Amino acid sequence: MENINKITRVISVFKDCQLNKMIKLIIGLVLVVIAFIIIGIKNKKNTLSKAPVNFIQLSSAQSSSKHLPVVPMKWIEELDEKYTKQPYDKYDNLHGALSTKLCNGVYDSAELFKQGKISHTELLNEMTKEQRIYQTLVNFEGQVYNGGVYQFLFNYPELSIIALDAFKIIGAEKLSKDYEKVLHEYMGKFNTVQDLYAKFQNNSKDWDKRWN
């Protein structure tokens, strides 16, 4: 009888140990789940804080002429002579030669931008209004020819609104109307470009909520 009692006590202790292990395992799993939830919340907040809440606009308080490219008159004359009889829709052409120097060359000479110390938005905000328009048009053309309008919106979201302004300024009416339809689909309904800027500068809403 005594041996049976000992066996019963051993079994009871064993069961208690197993129960304690199970409780510890459940607590551990709960803590892991809580940790993942906390990390997810932090990541969401980081995503919102890093979102491009300030789209590039025509006007900028940081606007200056320091990024204006300086080119010799001889270079311009040589281009005129080379491309006078060259069809514009054939490569290479005058537009390609100009944009390589006046657009790509500006990026190449912007050391802080190349080093990642300032963003694309900050760089363009330092340019003149005319440069912002030109850079937007060249970037739009390159992206659309390569992968379509949605590639442009994905790679250069900061240019998505100013692009509509740029099309209107250069008188590209059909392109402007077509692109505005794209923005309605992409960003939600709006009446004016200023409505769009105001919507995305509304810091009382989470970033995701501003796209409705």
N, C-alpha and C positions, 0 to 999 in steps of 0.2 A: 504493500500500500504506500509505504514511504517513497519507494522508487517511482510509483505512478505520480505522486504529488510533485516530485522533483521534475519529472518529465513535463508535467502540466505547467510548472513554473517556467521551465526553459522555453516551452512553446509560447507561453504568454509574453515572455521577454522578447522572444524572436518577433512575435507579431507586433509588439510595441515598436521595436527597431524598424521593422518594415513600414509601419504606419508613419513613423517619424521621417523616414527617408522619402516616403510619398509626399508628405506635407512639405518637406524641404524642396522637393522637385517641383511641386505646384507653385510654391512661393517664388522659386527661381524663374519659372516660366512666366509668371505674372510680372516680375521685375523686368525681364527681357522685353516683354510686350510694352510695358510702360516706357522703357528706355527708347524703343523704336518710335513710339508716339511722340515723345519729347523731341527726338532728332528730326522727325518729320515736320513738326511745328516750326522748329528752328530753321530747317531748310526752306520752308515756305516763306518765312519772314525774310530770310536772306535773298530769296528769289525776288520777292516784292521790292526789297530795298535796292537791288541791283538792276531792276528793270529800267529801261530808257524812258523815264517819266517826262523828260524834257526833249521833245522833238525839235530838230533844227528848224528855225524860222527864218524868214527873209531878213528881219532886223536882228541885230545882236549888240549888246552893250560892249562886248569885247572886240567888235569889228575893227580891223586895222589894215594897213597896206603892207605889213611886214612879210606876208606870204606871196605878194605879187611877183611873178617871175620876170626877170629882166632878160630880154632877148635883143640881139643886135638887129638893126634895120636890114643889114645885108642878108640875114637869115630869112626874114620875111620876104624880101625881094626875090631871093632864090626859090622860095616855095611858090610864089606867084608865077614865076617863069616856068617852073617845073610842072605845075598842075593846071595851068590856064586852059589847056585843051584836053585835060584828063577828065573823063566822065566821072561825075561825083559818086555814082553807085558802083564804081569799080575800085578794087583795092590794088595797090595802095592809093590813097587820095589825100586831098588837102586837109580834110577833117581829121583823118588818122594822124597825119604828121603834126598838126596843131595840138591835138589832144594829148599826144605822147609827151610833148614838151610842156604844155600849159596846164595839164591835169596830172598826169603821172609824175612829171618832173617836180611838181610842187610837193607831192607826197614823199618823193625820194629825198628832197632837201629839208624836210621837216624832221629834224633829229629827235626831238622829244617824242614825236608820234612814232617814229621808227623804233625807239627804245621802249615803247609802251608806257611812257610816263604821262601822256595825255591821250584821251580817247579821240575817236573820229569826230564825235560831236564837238568836243572842245577845240579841235583843230579847225573845223569849218567855221565855228563861231568866231575865230580869230581872223578869218578872211573877210574880204569885202563882200557886200551883198551880191555884186555881179559874179564874184568867184563862187559863192555858195550856189547860185543858180547854175553856173557852168559845170561845176563839179557834180551837181545833182543830175544834170542832163547826160553827162558823159558816163557816170556810173549807171544810170538807168539804161542807157543804150547797151553798154557792155553786158550787164546782167541779163537783160531781156533777150538779146541775141544769143546768149549762152544757154539760158535755161528758162526763159519766160518771166512774166511779171512777178509771179510768186517767188521766184528766186531772188529778185530784187527786194521784195518785201521781207524775205527771210534774212538775207545777208545785210541789208541796209535799212532796218526798220526806222532808224532815226531820220531817214530821207523821205519816208513814205508820204508825209503831208506836204512838205515843201515842194515835192515833185509836182503836185497839182498846181501849186502857185507858179512854178517854173513853166509848165505847159501853157498856162494862161498868158503869162508875160510874153512869151515868144510867139503867141498867136496860133498855137497848135490846137485849134478848136475841137476837131474830131478826137484827137488823142486825149484832150482834156476831158471831154464828155465820157469817153470810154473808160478812162482811168478813174473818174469819179464813181462810176458804177462799181468798179473793183473795190474802191475804198468803202463804199456802202456795204458791200458783202464782207469785207475784211474787218472793218472797224465799227460797223453799225450805222444807223441812220444819222444824218446831219444835214443842216441847211447851208452853212458856210464853212470855210476853212477855219475861221476863228472859233466856230463851235467845236471843231475837232480839237484844236489846241486847248480850249477851255476844259473840255471833257477829260483830257489826259493829264491836265495839271490839277485836277480836283483831288487833292491829297486826302480828302475825307473818305475816299473809297479805296478798297484794295485794288491792286493793279488789274487783276482778272475781271473785276466788276466794271472797269472803265470801258470794256470792249462791247458792251451791250447797246 
